[in-house]
Amino acid sequence: MQLTNLDMDVLRSFVTGTELGSFAKAADRLGRSQSAISLQLKKLEEQVGEVLLRKDGRGLALTASGEIMLSYARRLLELNDEALAATRGVAVEGWVRLGLVQDFAESWLPLLLGRFARAHPQIRVDVQVDRGVNLAEAVEKGELDLALCWGDYPSPRRRKVAEIPLRWIGSSDFRLVRGEPVPLLAFKQPCTFRTRAIEALDAAGMPWRIAFNSPSLAGLYAAVEAGLGVTPRTAEGIPSRLRVLEGDSGLPAMAPAIDLYLHVGAETPPPATERLREALLETLATGLVSLDLGRAKKVRA
């Protein structure tokens, strides 16, 4: 039996397109034409001998074989990139102080740090999980090297890396009570999520009350699960026992989307900090785009 070697460039196009929800966006990101991406997808289907994508309305959806291939392709690319990073990063060592908001601490952070540690065994990463305003201040004071924060808090060097829609998060059986103020669960001010929620409710002429103040995201989610009210967040990392409340919930849409910023302490970061910064940006590029799309089940050609 003759074995077939899958092409990493082809796999990267396939994964990038499904992650971004659009092969047109994948072409832009990878610096290829859409026709080149189409030829790569055709080549991949010929190599595996299965149809990986099918027409679904105006877009494309993964077939059962496509979902299997996507899972393996991600793992192959991860090993490929990890091997290259480890080989190139043998001589890189140092200490990086990273700040993250709580939304990411229990979702993709452990996986990211595990991959980074294997690729860069000589780099030590210390993580501080806190509210965005505190992390931005820590970068400004030189107490952190990098920080990923919601909201445009001032710091010497910051870059907007994503715009994420705001969502109402509630328990599975949450229902608005007609004539009663909306029970709002939120962090204490300053909090961009709290401000946006209040603005949306006021604009809709809906009365509200602060039913629960919490310094921690875990506390907020516990209060939501207990049925004390709703909280404004993104769909990133919400517990499976909670749900995003859609338009039929009676709650107003919150706009605009919230900005996610990466704050960098040094104008020219040392090699260790730069490697972690690159890893963060790569994870964000492929992870956050699908927050409200599900895990890349449907993509546009």
FIMINU-265751 format. One record per residue: residue in one letter; x, y, z of N, C-alpha, C in turn. Coordinates in steps of 0.05 Angstrom, whole numbers, padded with zeros to 5 digits, always signed. Layout:
# residues N
AXYZXYZXYZ
...
This chain:
# residues 301
M+00017-00024+00000+00000+00000+00000+00018+00025+00000
Q+00013+00042-00019+00028+00067-00021+00016+00088-00002
L+00033+00099+00016+00024+00119+00035+00023+00146+00022
T+00005+00163+00030+00002+00190+00020+00011+00210+00042
N+00029+00228+00034+00038+00248+00053+00021+00274+00049
L+00007+00281+00069-00010+00305+00068+00008+00330+00067
D+00000+00349+00051+00015+00374+00048+00007+00394+00070
M+00027+00403+00085+00022+00421+00108+00010+00448+00098
D+00018+00458+00076+00007+00483+00065-00023+00479+00059
V-00030+00456+00048-00058+00451+00042-00074+00448+00068
L-00063+00434+00087-00077+00431+00113-00081+00458+00126
R-00061+00476+00124-00063+00502+00137-00085+00518+00123
S-00087+00516+00098-00109+00531+00084-00136+00520+00092
F-00138+00494+00094-00163+00481+00103-00171+00489+00131
V-00152+00488+00149-00158+00496+00177-00163+00525+00180
T-00147+00542+00167-00151+00571+00168-00178+00579+00158
G-00187+00567+00136-00213+00574+00124-00236+00566+00143
T-00234+00543+00155-00256+00535+00173-00255+00551+00199
E-00232+00557+00208-00229+00573+00233-00240+00601+00229
L-00234+00613+00206-00242+00641+00201-00271+00642+00191
G-00283+00619+00184-00310+00619+00174-00312+00628+00145
S-00289+00630+00131-00289+00640+00103-00263+00633+00090
F-00264+00620+00067-00239+00614+00052-00229+00639+00038
A-00247+00659+00033-00237+00684+00022-00220+00698+00043
K-00228+00698+00068-00211+00709+00089-00185+00694+00092
A-00187+00667+00089-00163+00651+00091-00143+00658+00069
A-00153+00664+00045-00136+00671+00023-00121+00697+00029
D-00136+00717+00041-00123+00742+00048-00102+00738+00070
R-00108+00722+00090-00089+00718+00112-00064+00703+00103
L-00068+00683+00085-00046+00667+00077-00031+00678+00053
G-00041+00700+00042-00028+00713+00019-00030+00697-00006
R-00053+00684-00010-00059+00668-00034-00084+00679-00048
S-00088+00671-00073-00113+00678-00087-00134+00658-00079
Q-00159+00666-00082-00181+00647-00076-00181+00623-00094
S-00172+00626-00119-00171+00603-00137-00149+00584-00127
A-00127+00594-00116-00106+00577-00106-00116+00561-00082
I-00131+00574-00065-00143+00560-00041-00162+00538-00051
S-00178+00544-00071-00197+00524-00082-00182+00500-00092
L-00160+00505-00106-00145+00482-00117-00132+00466-00094
Q-00124+00479-00073-00113+00464-00050-00134+00447-00037
L-00159+00457-00034-00180+00441-00022-00187+00417-00040
K-00187+00421-00066-00192+00400-00085-00170+00378-00082
K-00145+00388-00080-00123+00369-00077-00126+00353-00051
L-00134+00366-00030-00137+00351-00004-00159+00330-00006
E-00181+00336-00019-00202+00317-00022-00193+00293-00040
E-00176+00299-00060-00166+00278-00077-00147+00260-00061
Q-00130+00272-00044-00111+00257-00028-00125+00238-00009
V-00147+00247+00004-00160+00230+00024-00182+00213+00011
G-00190+00220-00013-00210+00204-00026-00238+00207-00015
E-00243+00230-00003-00269+00236+00009-00277+00265+00004
V-00303+00270+00003-00313+00297+00002-00312+00310+00030
L-00299+00332+00033-00295+00345+00059-00314+00368+00063
L-00323+00380+00042-00341+00404+00044-00365+00400+00025
R-00388+00410+00034-00412+00408+00017-00425+00435+00017
K-00441+00440-00004-00456+00465-00006-00477+00466+00016
D-00479+00490+00028-00500+00494+00048-00509+00523+00046
G-00531+00527+00030-00540+00554+00025-00519+00569+00008
R-00511+00593+00019-00491+00609+00005-00462+00602+00013
G-00460+00584+00032-00434+00577+00042-00427+00547+00038
L-00408+00538+00054-00400+00510+00054-00401+00499+00082
A-00406+00474+00085-00407+00461+00111-00389+00437+00110
L-00377+00430+00133-00361+00406+00134-00378+00381+00133
T-00369+00362+00118-00382+00335+00119-00371+00320+00143
A-00381+00296+00148-00371+00280+00170-00341+00275+00167
S-00333+00269+00142-00304+00265+00137-00288+00291+00141
G-00301+00313+00134-00288+00339+00137-00283+00346+00166
E-00302+00339+00184-00298+00344+00212-00276+00327+00223
I-00274+00302+00214-00252+00285+00223-00225+00296+00214
M-00224+00304+00188-00199+00315+00177-00191+00340+00191
L-00211+00357+00198-00205+00382+00212-00191+00377+00239
S-00201+00357+00253-00190+00350+00279-00161+00341+00276
Y-00155+00323+00257-00128+00314+00253-00110+00336+00242
A-00121+00352+00224-00105+00374+00212-00095+00393+00233
R-00113+00400+00252-00104+00418+00274-00081+00406+00290
R-00083+00380+00295-00062+00367+00311-00036+00366+00295
L-00038+00360+00270-00014+00359+00253+00000+00386+00251
L-00016+00407+00247-00005+00433+00245+00007+00442+00272
E-00006+00435+00293+00004+00442+00320+00032+00429+00324
L+00034+00404+00317+00060+00390+00320+00081+00402+00301
N+00073+00408+00277+00091+00421+00258+00102+00447+00268
D+00084+00464+00278+00092+00491+00287+00108+00488+00313
E+00100+00469+00330+00114+00466+00355+00143+00456+00350
A+00146+00438+00331+00173+00428+00324+00191+00450+00314
L+00180+00467+00296+00196+00489+00286+00203+00509+00308
A+00183+00516+00325+00188+00535+00346+00209+00524+00366
A+00207+00499+00372+00226+00487+00391+00254+00487+00379
T+00257+00480+00354+00283+00480+00341+00295+00508+00340
R+00279+00527+00332+00289+00555+00330+00292+00568+00357
G+00278+00558+00377+00278+00572+00403+00296+00559+00424
V+00313+00541+00416+00330+00528+00436+00347+00548+00452
A+00357+00568+00438+00374+00587+00452+00359+00610+00465
V+00332+00611+00462+00317+00632+00474+00310+00625+00503
E+00317+00642+00521+00310+00638+00549+00303+00665+00562
G+00289+00663+00585+00281+00688+00598+00257+00684+00615
W+00246+00706+00624+00223+00707+00642+00203+00727+00631
V+00178+00718+00628+00157+00736+00618+00134+00737+00638
R+00126+00762+00644+00103+00766+00663+00079+00773+00646
L+00059+00755+00646+00036+00758+00629+00011+00763+00646
G-00005+00783+00637-00031+00788+00651-00054+00781+00632
L-00074+00769+00643-00098+00761+00628-00123+00767+00643
V-00144+00775+00629-00170+00777+00641-00181+00749+00646
Q-00201+00748+00665-00210+00722+00674-00223+00705+00653
D-00234+00718+00632-00248+00703+00611-00231+00681+00598
F-00204+00687+00596-00187+00669+00582-00172+00649+00600
A-00172+00654+00626-00156+00639+00645-00163+00609+00646
E-00189+00603+00641-00197+00576+00643-00206+00564+00617
S-00201+00578+00594-00209+00567+00568-00184+00558+00553
W-00173+00576+00536-00151+00566+00520-00123+00572+00532
L-00122+00586+00555-00096+00593+00567-00079+00568+00574
P-00091+00548+00589-00074+00525+00596-00062+00511+00572
L-00079+00508+00551-00069+00494+00527-00047+00510+00514
L-00051+00537+00512-00030+00554+00500-00004+00552+00515
L-00005+00555+00542+00019+00554+00558+00033+00527+00557
G+00017+00506+00555+00029+00479+00552+00045+00476+00526
R+00033+00485+00504+00047+00485+00479+00072+00503+00480
F+00069+00526+00491+00091+00545+00492+00114+00534+00509
A+00108+00521+00531+00129+00509+00548+00144+00487+00534
R+00130+00471+00518+00144+00450+00504+00161+00461+00482
A+00153+00482+00469+00168+00494+00447+00191+00511+00458
H+00188+00523+00482+00208+00541+00493+00213+00533+00523
P+00226+00511+00527+00230+00501+00554+00247+00520+00572
Q+00262+00538+00560+00280+00556+00576+00266+00583+00582
I+00241+00586+00574+00226+00611+00580+00206+00605+00602
R+00208+00621+00623+00189+00618+00646+00168+00639+00643
V+00143+00631+00646+00120+00649+00644+00105+00650+00670
D+00103+00674+00681+00087+00679+00705+00062+00693+00697
V+00039+00682+00705+00013+00693+00697-00002+00706+00720
Q-00012+00730+00715-00029+00744+00734-00057+00747+00721
V-00077+00737+00735-00105+00740+00725-00119+00761+00742
D-00130+00781+00728-00142+00804+00742-00161+00818+00723
R-00173+00840+00733-00190+00857+00716-00172+00873+00698
G-00184+00880+00674-00168+00894+00654-00155+00920+00663
V-00170+00936+00679-00159+00961+00688-00134+00957+00705
N-00134+00936+00722-00111+00931+00739-00088+00921+00723
L-00093+00905+00702-00071+00894+00686-00058+00916+00669
A-00075+00934+00658-00064+00956+00642-00046+00974+00659
E-00055+00979+00684-00039+00995+00702-00013+00981+00709
A-00013+00955+00712+00011+00940+00718+00031+00941+00695
V+00021+00940+00670+00039+00943+00647+00052+00971+00647
E+00035+00991+00653+00045+01019+00653+00066+01023+00675
K+00064+01009+00697+00083+01011+00719+00107+00994+00715
G+00108+00977+00695+00130+00959+00690+00128+00934+00706
E+00105+00927+00717+00102+00903+00733+00093+00879+00716
L+00084+00884+00691+00078+00862+00673+00091+00869+00646
D+00098+00847+00631+00109+00851+00604+00088+00851+00583
L+00067+00835+00586+00045+00833+00567+00019+00831+00583
A-00002+00842+00571-00029+00839+00584-00050+00839+00562
L-00069+00821+00564-00092+00819+00546-00116+00828+00561
C-00128+00851+00552-00149+00864+00567-00173+00872+00549
W-00197+00870+00561-00220+00882+00548-00220+00912+00553
G-00227+00928+00533-00230+00957+00537-00204+00972+00532
D-00207+00997+00525-00184+01013+00517-00172+01028+00541
Y-00161+01013+00560-00148+01025+00582-00120+01035+00574
P-00112+01059+00583-00087+01070+00574-00063+01054+00584
S-00043+01051+00566-00017+01040+00573+00002+01050+00552
P+00029+01048+00556+00048+01060+00537+00044+01049+00509
R+00041+01023+00506+00038+01011+00479+00016+00990+00480
R-00004+00995+00464-00027+00976+00463-00036+00973+00434
R-00046+00950+00428-00055+00944+00401-00082+00930+00402
K-00102+00940+00387-00127+00927+00386-00125+00901+00370
V-00132+00879+00381-00128+00853+00367-00154+00840+00359
A-00177+00849+00370-00203+00837+00363-00225+00855+00371
E-00248+00852+00358-00273+00865+00366-00293+00842+00369
I-00303+00838+00394-00320+00816+00401-00348+00825+00408
P-00369+00814+00397-00396+00822+00404-00402+00816+00433
L-00417+00834+00445-00426+00831+00473-00452+00814+00473
R-00455+00797+00493-00478+00780+00495-00489+00780+00524
W-00515+00775+00526-00527+00771+00552-00524+00742+00559
I-00514+00736+00583-00510+00708+00592-00530+00703+00614
G-00544+00681+00612-00564+00674+00632-00565+00644+00638
S-00581+00636+00657-00584+00608+00663-00603+00596+00642
S-00604+00569+00641-00619+00556+00620-00649+00562+00622
D-00659+00569+00646-00687+00574+00650-00694+00603+00655
F-00675+00621+00649-00680+00650+00654-00702+00661+00637
R-00720+00676+00650-00741+00690+00636-00745+00718+00648
L-00749+00738+00632-00754+00765+00642-00782+00765+00655
V-00785+00779+00677-00811+00782+00690-00822+00809+00681
R-00845+00808+00668-00857+00833+00658-00863+00852+00681
G-00854+00877+00676-00859+00898+00696-00838+00900+00717
E-00820+00881+00719-00798+00881+00739-00772+00891+00727
P-00756+00905+00742-00729+00914+00732-00712+00889+00724
V-00696+00893+00704-00677+00871+00696-00656+00868+00718
P-00653+00844+00729-00633+00839+00750-00605+00837+00737
L-00588+00856+00741-00562+00857+00728-00540+00848+00747
L-00524+00829+00738-00501+00819+00753-00476+00829+00739
A-00458+00842+00754-00435+00854+00741-00412+00859+00760
F-00389+00865+00749-00366+00875+00765-00372+00903+00774
K-00359+00912+00795-00360+00940+00803-00347+00957+00782
Q-00354+00983+00781-00341+01002+00763-00312+01007+00772
P-00294+01012+00753-00298+01015+00724-00300+00987+00711
C-00321+00984+00694-00325+00959+00680-00339+00965+00654
T-00326+00960+00631-00337+00966+00605-00363+00950+00600
F-00363+00925+00609-00387+00908+00605-00411+00919+00620
R-00406+00927+00644-00428+00939+00660-00439+00964+00647
T-00421+00982+00638-00429+01007+00626-00445+01002+00601
R-00436+00984+00584-00450+00978+00559-00478+00966+00564
A-00480+00949+00584-00506+00937+00590-00526+00958+00600
I-00517+00976+00617-00534+00997+00627-00543+01016+00605
E-00524+01023+00587-00530+01040+00564-00552+01027+00547
A-00549+01001+00542-00568+00987+00524-00596+00986+00537
L-00597+00981+00563-00622+00980+00577-00636+01007+00579
D-00620+01028+00584-00631+01055+00585-00641+01063+00558
A-00626+01057+00537-00635+01064+00510-00661+01050+00502
A-00665+01026+00513-00689+01011+00507-00712+01018+00526
G-00707+01036+00545-00727+01044+00564-00735+01022+00583
M-00716+01004+00589-00721+00982+00607-00709+00987+00634
P-00725+00986+00656-00714+00990+00682-00695+00967+00690
W-00676+00973+00707-00657+00953+00715-00648+00958+00744
R-00636+00938+00756-00625+00940+00783-00600+00923+00785
I-00580+00932+00800-00557+00916+00804-00564+00895+00826
A-00566+00870+00818-00574+00849+00836-00550+00835+00849
F-00526+00839+00837-00503+00825+00848-00477+00838+00838
N-00460+00846+00856-00433+00856+00850-00413+00834+00857
S-00394+00830+00839-00374+00810+00845-00346+00819+00835
P-00325+00813+00850-00298+00819+00840-00287+00797+00821
S-00301+00775+00819-00291+00752+00803-00311+00743+00783
L-00301+00733+00760-00319+00722+00739-00332+00697+00749
A-00318+00681+00764-00330+00656+00775-00354+00663+00793
G-00351+00684+00808-00374+00693+00825-00397+00701+00809
L-00392+00716+00787-00414+00725+00769-00428+00701+00757
Y-00413+00682+00747-00425+00658+00734-00441+00641+00755
A-00431+00640+00779-00445+00625+00800-00472+00639+00806
A-00472+00665+00806-00497+00680+00811-00516+00676+00788
V-00506+00676+00763-00523+00671+00740-00535+00644+00741
E-00519+00624+00747-00529+00596+00749-00550+00594+00771
A-00548+00609+00792-00567+00608+00814-00593+00622+00806
G-00594+00635+00783-00618+00648+00774-00622+00676+00785
L-00601+00689+00794-00603+00716+00806-00607+00738+00785
G-00600+00732+00760-00603+00752+00739-00586+00745+00715
V-00579+00766+00700-00563+00762+00675-00538+00779+00677
T-00517+00771+00662-00493+00786+00662-00484+00791+00634
P-00472+00815+00628-00462+00821+00601-00433+00811+00598
R-00428+00793+00579-00401+00784+00574-00399+00778+00544
T-00377+00767+00536-00375+00755+00509-00381+00725+00512
A-00382+00712+00489-00388+00683+00490-00363+00667+00496
E-00340+00680+00500-00315+00667+00504-00314+00654+00532
G-00311+00628+00533-00306+00614+00558-00329+00612+00577
I-00354+00616+00568-00376+00614+00587-00380+00585+00594
P-00388+00579+00619-00392+00551+00627-00414+00538+00611
S-00412+00512+00607-00432+00498+00591-00460+00498+00603
R-00461+00502+00629-00487+00502+00643-00502+00529+00639
L-00489+00549+00627-00502+00574+00621-00506+00577+00591
R-00521+00597+00583-00527+00600+00554-00527+00630+00547
V-00521+00634+00521-00524+00661+00510-00554+00666+00504
L-00564+00688+00514-00592+00695+00511-00596+00710+00484
E-00612+00699+00467-00616+00710+00440-00637+00732+00441
G-00643+00743+00417-00662+00765+00415-00689+00760+00426
D-00698+00734+00425-00725+00728+00435-00727+00729+00466
S-00704+00735+00479-00704+00737+00508-00718+00762+00518
G-00720+00782+00500-00731+00808+00507-00710+00828+00515
L-00685+00820+00516-00664+00838+00524-00653+00853+00500
P-00645+00878+00503-00636+00894+00479-00608+00886+00471
A-00601+00890+00446-00574+00885+00436-00555+00906+00448
M-00531+00897+00453-00511+00916+00464-00491+00923+00441
A-00486+00948+00438-00468+00957+00416-00452+00981+00426
P-00429+00985+00415-00416+00969+00396-00402+00945+00409
A-00388+00929+00392-00373+00906+00403-00351+00916+00422
I-00343+00899+00440-00322+00907+00458-00294+00901+00446
D-00275+00919+00450-00249+00915+00439-00231+00900+00458
L-00214+00883+00446-00194+00868+00461-00167+00879+00453
Y-00152+00887+00473-00126+00899+00469-00103+00882+00481
L-00081+00882+00467-00056+00870+00477-00038+00893+00485
H-00031+00895+00510-00013+00916+00521+00015+00904+00523
V+00035+00919+00513+00063+00910+00514+00079+00931+00529
G+00095+00922+00548+00109+00940+00566+00133+00954+00552
A+00148+00939+00536+00173+00950+00524+00169+00957+00495
E+00180+00978+00486+00178+00986+00458+00192+00964+00440
T+00214+00954+00449+00228+00932+00436+00229+00909+00456
P+00210+00891+00456+00209+00869+00476+00233+00850+00473
P+00243+00839+00495+00264+00819+00493+00254+00794+00478
P+00272+00777+00468+00263+00754+00452+00242+00736+00466
A+00245+00731+00492+00225+00714+00506+00197+00726+00505
T+00196+00752+00510+00170+00766+00510+00158+00766+00482
E+00175+00770+00462+00166+00771+00434+00155+00744+00425
R+00168+00722+00434+00158+00696+00427+00130+00691+00439
L+00126+00699+00463+00100+00695+00476+00080+00713+00463
R+00087+00737+00456+00069+00756+00442+00060+00743+00416
E+00078+00732+00401+00071+00719+00375+00052+00696+00380
A+00057+00680+00400+00040+00657+00406+00012+00666+00414
L+00010+00688+00429-00016+00698+00436-00032+00708+00412
L-00018+00723+00395-00032+00734+00371-00041+00712+00353
E-00025+00691+00350-00032+00668+00333-00057+00654+00344
T-00057+00650+00370-00080+00637+00383-00105+00654+00380
L-00103+00680+00383-00126+00698+00380-00136+00698+00351
A-00118+00697+00332-00126+00698+00304-00143+00674+00296
T-00138+00651+00308-00153+00627+00301-00174+00619+00321
G-00173+00632+00344-00192+00623+00365-00216+00641+00369
L-00212+00668+00369-00234+00686+00375-00253+00690+00352
V-00244+00686+00327-00262+00692+00305-00286+00674+00304
S-00285+00651+00318-00308+00633+00316-00325+00632+00341
L-00322+00653+00358-00337+00653+00383-00367+00650+00379
D-00378+00664+00359-00406+00664+00355-00414+00648+00330
L-00396+00632+00320-00402+00616+00296-00403+00586+00304
G-00398+00579+00329-00394+00551+00335-00366+00544+00327
R-00359+00519+00329-00331+00511+00321-00329+00505+00291
A-00332+00525+00275-00326+00524+00246-00342+00502+00232
K-00368+00500+00237-00384+00480+00223-00391+00490+00195
K-00394+00516+00192-00403+00526+00166-00384+00549+00158
V-00375+00549+00134-00357+00569+00125-00366+00580+00098
R-00357+00604+00091-00364+00615+00065-00341+00611+00046
A-00348+00606+00022-00327+00600+00002-00311+00625-00004
